[in-house]
Amino acid sequence: MLQDEVRMGLLTLPFRGLLSIFEEVAERAEEEMYDEEAVMAQLTEIYKMLEAGSLSEEEFGVREAELVERLGAIEERKKQRGR
């Protein structure tokens, strides 16, 4: 009985390792998504691109709306976490 449990533990080891990797990737993606400084830097960049003429008004509007939405999500997350 104990041998069967040990074998099952060994068989599931690679899957637990993959799960750990997936959890780490998800955590880093979430951190990046909610990085207020990065979003602000992106906003600054698209404003510069608009002023330089390398970004159309239409594309600017789309990208700005996405970034402002992300800022709203960041603020909401902060409220939920009590910050």
C-alpha positions, 0 to 999 in steps of 0.5 A: 500500500505504501509503495503504491502511494510512493509510486503515485507521488513519483508519477505526479511529480512532473505534473506538480512541477508544471503546475508550479511553473504555470502558477509562477507565469500567471502570477508574473503576468498578473503583476505586469497587468497591474503595474501602474508605473508601466501603464503610465509609462506606456501612456507617456509613450503614446502621447509622445508618438502622437505628438511626433506624428508616428501614431494616428489619432485613431490608433492613439484613441484606441490605445489610450482607452485600453490603458485608461481602462487598465488604470481603472482596473488597477485602482479597483484592485487597490481598493479591494486589497485595502491600499 
